Amino acid sequence: MSELASDQPESIALHLDEAGVSVDLPRPANDRDQVQGVPYRPVEFRDDDLPAALERAASWLRSTQEWLGEPVDVIAIHLDYDDGDGAPYYDVKLLCNEEDLAGAPIAMREHASKAVSG
């Protein structure tokens, strides 16, 4: 079970399965079809100037790859817009692997080097 945050003083209970989707979600009828678990997290860059948002996204990718020691696993780049008053118009999202953002490759390398030296 999970809770949905909102501006309301009450929380809303969600009944989720192990993949993080509603237990009541209709499942595909054919055995070859599936609702997949997606271990990706969006990293968002918002700006009224699209090139500026893309440049910040590229800069973040470069610095994150340097920190990670390998390329970040990005499955998709999503571009949307928000025409609401006072909101930045462009919304660029990079869908990145959760394990990369948690630093799992770094921890795995450190573990492997300790196993070899120890």
HELIX and SHEET records of a PDB file:
HELIX    1   1 LEU A   50  LEU A   68  1                                  19    
HELIX    2   2 GLU A   98  LEU A  101  1                                   4    
HELIX    3   3 ALA A  104  SER A  117  1                                  14    
SHEET    1   A 2 SER A   2  LEU A   4  0                                        
SHEET    2   A 2 ILE A  12  LEU A  14 -1                                        
SHEET    1   B 3 TYR A  40  ASP A  47  0                                        
SHEET    2   B 3 TYR A  90  ASN A  97 -1                                        
SHEET    3   B 3 VAL A  74  TYR A  81 -1                                        
END                                                                             
